[in-house]
């Protein structure tokens, strides 16, 4: 791959957007390569993903304005649909995905972060949706996920309408990220969370993600029934037997086999 790397760190896969000369901006090639990398993930070898950006300045500074500048309506629609399909794929991916945001996360970069399960950032991280200042709307889910995530349509519209940047501490305060770390500790902390997730029963984690994601769009009674269905399905797995037997035996060591 030219711009997207996947490295293994134990049971954790680290995906790096590697286009630092353009602040890791998302062009068509980057979107395609990220999609291909997700398709290559081995669910037996990897139990959690971390997405980050190369260099010290940017996670992803946005979609590539140089590519978008000359698009007509049909090409812009295609570009938006490609980006949205990819970010929906990340949002519904079988494995938990952590965004380790190491700098600018603007426009499409913020939208990429919004599609991840957990977001942590460095102290120099900057978030925002600057699209209206470019004469366009967010095109990769920003108008939809931001309000859902932070729980305030008023605050989300303020951010979207004003195009103002959000610094790391404010991002934490409004719930855009769950933690802020010094730059030199960001990946260490991301891997600490990822490895803790990877040590749990993989099928249970997948079911939790599905219940949490899908349940939000359902009436409460249907959401609870979905949870019960996924809860009971765990009792067909070897991992459930191993986890509970270890508990009963007061055994800290557990071997979850993803079965």
N, C-alpha and C positions, 0 to 999 in steps of 0.2 A: 504494500500500500504506500502511496506517496505521502499522504497527509494524516492517516489514522493508524496508530499503533496499538496492539494488544499484547500485554505482558502478563505472565502468571506470577503471583506472589502467594504461594501455597494454594489455598482453595479460592483465592480472590483474583479476579481478572481486572487489570488496570488498563482502561482505554484512554489514550492520550490523543487529543486533537493537536496535530503537529504541523502547524503553519505559522510559527511565531513571527515571521517577517510581515504577515498581514494580520497580526494579533489574533490568529486562529479563526479568522472570519469564515463563515459557512458559505462556500460556493457549491455548485452542483457536484463537483468531484468529491468534496468533503462529505456531503450528504450521502452520496452513493457509497463511498468507502465505509462510512459509519454503519450504514445499512448492511453492507457485506460482512463487516466484523461481527455484528450482532448475530448474523446467520451462522457464523463459524463457531460460536460459543458452544463448548462441550459441557453439557449440563451435569455430566458425571465428574468432570475435572474442576468445574468452577461452580461456586455456590453463592457468590455475591460479586457485583461489578462496581468499580469506581470509575467515574469519568472525570477527567481533568484536562487542562490545557498546557501546552508546552511553553516554557519561558516563565518569566517572573511578572509579566505585565497583564496578561489576559487569560481568562478561562476561555471565553469566546466573545470577541468584541461585537459580534452581530452577524447578520447575513451580509454577504459581499455586495456593497453598494456599487462597486465598479461593474459587477455582472448585472445587477438589477437596473442600472441607469437606462439601458437601451431596450428593456423588455417592453413588448406590447401587451395588451390585456390577456391574450391567449397564453403567451409564455409566462406571464406573471401568475396566472391561474395554475398552470402546470407546476411552477416552482413552489407555490403555496401548498398545493396538494401533496407534492413530494415531501416537503418539510413536515407537514401535518401528519402524514402517514408514518413517517419515521419517528416523530416524537410520540405519537400514539402507541407505536410499537414499543418504545422505551417504557412508557407509562404502564403498559399492560404486559411487559416482559415477565417471563416466568421467575427470573431472579430479582432480588432487590437491587436497586441501582442507587448509588450514592454519588452526588455531585460534589467534588472537591474544588471549590471556586477560588481560584488563585489570582484574582485581578478583575479586569473588566468582564461583566456579564450583561451586555447591553443587547436590546432587540432580540434577535434570534438566539443569542447566548443566554439571556435571561429565560427565554422560552424553553431552551434545552434544559436548563436547571429546573424549571417548573415541572417538567415531565418526569423528573427523577423522584424517587421515593423519599430520600433524605438529602438535605442541602446543608453543608457546612462551608465556611469561607475563611479566607485570610483577612487580616486587619486592613489590607489595602484594597479589598474587593469593592467594586462599584457596580450597582445594579440600575437598570432603567429600561424604559421602552421609548426610544427617541423617534419613533416612526413618523408621528404627526409633523415633526419638524422637517421631515424629508418629503412630505406630501403624500404619505401612504398610511395605512393602518398596520398594526401588527398582523403578521400573516401565518405564524406558526403556533397559534393558540394563546397568545398573550391576553387577548380580550376575554378569554374564557377561564383560563386556569388561575390567573392572578387573584381575582376576586374570590374564587372558590378556596384558594389556598390561605389567604390572609384573613378571610372571613369578614371583609368589609368592602361592599361595592363602592362606598364613598371614597375610601382610601385608594382603592384600585383605580377608580376613574380619575382621581387627582393625579396619580402617577402617570396614567395613560394620556391624559389631556395636557398636562404641563410639560411632559418630556423631561422632568427633572431627574437628576441622578440621586440614587439612594446609597449612602455609605453603609459600611458593614454593620455598625452598631444599630442604626435605624432598621436595617434589614432584619436583624435579630429581634428587635423590639416589636416589629409588626408581624413576626412569624414567617418571614420569607426564608430565613435560615434558622437552624436550631442552635448553632454555636459559631463563635468567632475565635480564631486562633492566630498567633503570630505566624508569619509566612513560613518560617523554617519548620514549624510543627504541623502544618496543615495535612500533609500526606501521611505523616505518622499517626495522626488522630483519625484520619479517614480509614486507614488500614486497621487501626484498633477496632473501630466500629464494625468494619467489614468482616474482620476475622471473628469477632464475637458472633455476628450473624451467621457466618459460615459454620460455626461450631454447633448450631442448633439443627433440629431435624429438618431437612430440606423440603419434604412434602408439606410439613406443617407450615413452614414459612411461605411456601407458594400459596397454600390455602388461606393464610392470613392476608396476604396481599390481595388475593382475589376478593375475599370477603370485604376488606376495607375499601377497595376501589369500586367494586360493583355495588356494594351496599349503599354508598352515598347517593346513588341515582335512583334508589328504590324507596317506596313507602316503608315505614319502620317495620311493619309486620312482615313484609316480604323480605326485608333485609335480615331480620332475625331468623327467618326460615332458611335463608341462604347460609347464614352462619351455622345453624344446626346441621344442615346437609354437609357442609365442609368439615365440621367438627366430627360428625359420625363417620365420615369417609376415612378419617385418620386411623380409625380402629381396624381397618383392613390392612394396615402397614406393619412391616417388621420394625420400623423405627419407633412406632408407638409402644410396642412390646419392650423394646430395648430401653427406651426412656423411662418407662414406668418401673421396669424391673430394676434399673439402676437406682431409682429413687427408693424403692422398697429395700434394696440391699445397702442403702447408704453409700453407694459407689459413685465417686465423682467422675470416673472415666466412663465415657459412653462412646459407642461406635455406631454412628448413624450411616446407613448404607444407601440412603435415597431409594428405599424399597418398602 
